[in-house]
Amino acid sequence: MNLSKGSASLEPKKELWNSFLENFFAELIEISKAGSLSAFWHTSSKNRTETYMGSVLSEVAKKLKKDLDFKVEHYTYDIAFRKKSPSQKHPIPLVVIESENWPFVAHHEVRKLLSIAAPLKILITCGTWSKEQYPEVAFANKMLADWKVVIDEHLDVLEEYNIGDTGFLAFLVGECGSDSILRFYSFNYNCFSRIFEDFKTREIGKCVKPEL
């Protein structure tokens, strides 16, 4: 595989991903400023997902590009930001998002994202990700290893039939740390060099779990 050509083709998708992150974090920071971060994160996984699908990601879609529409349940995918086609009849997915609150079954969502062609494909999940916050139970290394197997097996089949890049595969993992700070860990998988890369951490704000 031509890695230099692959790297060049990644640039506009990386720009789209970086723009997505900027707007996504801006929406979460607004929730933090409103004093609602703990309720958003801790009330229930259902509430968290509904907030993503409602106010957060719909606003991101508006800010990402002016001509995008926002669709919940695009075919069997959780969310799609869609670009109008020239005929105005068939919106085309620009960003496809799968959200899964239980990371240990998120390989199903990874497989779904691998099965569609779109410029940007994102998995959003959550849990005790980092060793810095959860040295005994952090699952980052296990998830990265499991997801890599799933991705590479899929890519092997595509390469066998000379099918190239089907989109930029990116990940967002939310974690309320042992210090009660909500963080998101973002990274992507480079399908040309076959590595996870561009690991970043973004602190959103204080996210204390309410007393029962």
For each residue, the residues with C-beta under 8 A, 3 or more apart:
1: 6 159 192
2: 5 6
3: 6 7 192 193
4: 7 8
5: 2 8 9
6: 1 2 3 9 10 165 191 192 193
7: 3 4 10 11 192
8: 4 5 11
9: 5 6 12 13 165
10: 6 7 13 14 168 190 192
11: 7 8 14 15
12: 9 15 16 119
13: 9 10 16 17 119 120 167 168
14: 10 11 17 18 168 188 198
15: 11 12 18 19
16: 12 13 19 20 64 94 95 119 120 168
17: 13 14 20 21 120 122 168 170 188
18: 14 15 21 22
19: 15 16 22 23 64
20: 16 17 23 24 60 64 95 120 122 170
21: 17 18 24 25 172 186 200 202
22: 18 19 25 26
23: 19 20 26 27 59 60 63 64
24: 20 21 27 28 56 57 60 172
25: 21 22 28 29 184 202 204
26: 22 23 29 30 63
27: 23 24 30 31 55 56 59 60
28: 24 25 31 32 37 56 182 184 204
29: 25 26 32 33 204 205
30: 26 27 33 34
31: 27 28 34 36 37 40 51 56
32: 28 29 35 36 37 182 204 205 206
33: 29 30 205
34: 30 31
35: 32
36: 31 32 39 40
37: 28 31 32 40 41 182 204 205 206 207
38: 41 42 206 207 208 209 210
39: 36 42 43 47
40: 31 36 37 43 47 48 51
41: 37 38 48 174 176 182 207
42: 38 39 176 207 209 210
43: 39 40 47 48
44: 47 48
45: 48 49 101 102
46: 49 50
47: 39 40 43 44 50 51
48: 40 41 43 44 45 51 52 101 126
49: 45 46 52 53 99 101
50: 46 47 53 54
51: 31 40 47 48 54 55 56
52: 48 49 56 57 79 99 124
53: 49 50 56 57 58 72 78 79 99
54: 50 51 57 58
55: 27 51 58 59
56: 24 27 28 31 51 52 53 59 60
57: 24 52 53 54 60 61 70 79 97
58: 53 54 55 61 62 70
59: 23 27 55 56 62 63
60: 20 23 24 27 56 57 63 64 81
61: 57 58 64 68 69 70 81 95
62: 58 59 68 70
63: 23 26 59 60
64: 16 19 20 23 60 61 68 81 95
65: 68 81 83 94
66:
67: 83 84
68: 61 62 64 65 81 82 83 94 95
69: 61 81 82 84 91
70: 57 58 61 62 79 80 81 82
71: 74 79 80 81 82 91
72: 53 78 79
73: 76 77 78
74: 71 77 79 80 82 93 96
75:
76: 73 112
77: 73 74 80 93 96 97 98 112 116
78: 53 72 73 97 98 99
79: 52 53 57 70 71 72 74 96 97 99
80: 70 71 74 77 91 93 94 95 96 97 118
81: 60 61 64 65 68 69 70 71 93 94 95 97
82: 68 69 70 71 74 91 92 93 94
83: 65 67 68 91 92 93 94
84: 67 69 88 91 92
85: 88 89 90 91 92
86:
87: 90
88: 84 85
89: 85
90: 85 87
91: 69 71 80 82 83 84 85
92: 82 83 84 85
93: 74 77 80 81 82 83 96 116 118
94: 16 65 68 80 81 82 83 118 119 120
95: 16 20 61 64 68 80 81 118 119 120 121 122
96: 74 77 79 80 93 113 116 118 120 121 122 167
97: 57 77 78 79 80 81 121 122 123 124
98: 77 78 109 112 113 122 123 124
99: 49 52 53 78 79 109 123 124 125
100: 103 105 106 108 109 123 124 125
101: 45 48 49 125 126
102: 45 105 106 125 127
103: 100 106 125 126 127 139 143 173
104: 139 143
105: 100 102 108
106: 100 102 103 109 110 123 125 143 147
107: 110 111 146 147 150
108: 100 105 111 112
109: 98 99 100 106 112 113 123 125
110: 106 107 113 114 123 147 150 151 169
111: 107 108 114 115 150 154
112: 76 77 98 108 109 115 116
113: 96 98 109 110 116 121 122 123 167 169
114: 110 111 121 150 151 154 166 169
115: 111 112 154
116: 77 93 96 112 113 121 166 167
117: 166 167
118: 80 93 94 95 96 121 166 167
119: 12 13 16 94 95 167 168
120: 13 16 17 20 94 95 96 167 168 170
121: 95 96 97 113 114 116 118 167 168 169 170
122: 17 20 95 96 97 98 113 170 171 172
123: 97 98 99 100 106 109 110 113 169 170 171 172
124: 52 97 98 99 100 172 173 174
125: 99 100 101 102 103 106 109 171 172 173 174
126: 48 101 103 173 174 175
127: 102 103 139 173 175
128: 133 134 137 138 139 175
129: 133 134 138 139 140 143 173 175 185
130: 133 134 138 140 175 177 183 185 201
131: 134 135 138 140
132: 135 177
133: 128 129 130 138 175 177 178 179 183
134: 128 129 130 131 137 138 177 178
135: 131 132 138
136:
137: 128 134
138: 128 129 130 131 133 134 135 141
139: 103 104 127 128 129 142 143
140: 129 130 131 143 144 173 185
141: 138 144 145
142: 139 145 146
143: 103 104 106 129 139 140 146 147
144: 140 141 147 148 196
145: 141 142 148 149
146: 107 142 143 149 150
147: 106 107 110 143 144 150 151 171 189
148: 144 145 151 152 189 194 196
149: 145 146 152 153
150: 107 110 111 114 146 147 153 154
151: 110 114 147 148 154 155 169 189 191 194
152: 148 149 155 156 194
153: 149 150 156 157
154: 111 114 115 150 151 157 158
155: 151 152 158 159 191 194
156: 152 153 159 160
157: 153 154 160 161
158: 154 155 161 163 164 166
159: 1 155 156 162 163
160: 156 157
161: 157 158
162: 159
163: 158 159 166
164: 158
165: 6 9 191 192
166: 114 116 117 118 158 163
167: 13 96 113 116 117 118 119 120 121
168: 10 13 14 16 17 119 120 121 188
169: 110 113 114 121 123 151 188 189 191
170: 17 20 120 121 122 123 186 187 188 189
171: 122 123 125 147 185 186 187 188 189
172: 21 24 122 123 124 125 184 185 186
173: 103 124 125 126 127 129 140 184 185 186
174: 41 124 125 126 182 183 184
175: 126 127 128 129 130 133 182 183 184 185
176: 41 42 180 181 182 183 207 209
177: 130 132 133 134 180 181 182 183
178: 133 134
179: 133
180: 176 177 206 207 208 209
181: 176 177 203 204 205 206 207
182: 28 32 37 41 174 175 176 177 203 204 205 206 207
183: 130 133 174 175 176 177 201 202 203 204
184: 25 28 172 173 174 175 201 202 204
185: 129 130 140 171 172 173 175 199 200 201
186: 21 170 171 172 173 198 199 200 201 202
187: 170 171 196 197 198 199 200
188: 14 17 168 169 170 171 196 197 198
189: 147 148 151 169 170 171 194 195 196 197
190: 10 193 194 195 196 197
191: 6 151 155 165 169 194
192: 1 3 6 7 10 165
193: 3 6 190 197
194: 148 151 152 155 189 190 191
195: 189 190
196: 144 148 187 188 189 190 199
197: 187 188 189 190 193
198: 14 186 187 188
199: 185 186 187 196
200: 21 185 186 187
201: 130 183 184 185 186
202: 21 25 183 184 186
203: 181 182 183
204: 25 28 29 32 37 181 182 183 184 207
205: 29 32 33 37 181 182
206: 32 37 38 180 181 182
207: 37 38 41 42 176 180 181 182 204
208: 38 180
209: 38 42 176 180
210: 38 42
211:
212:
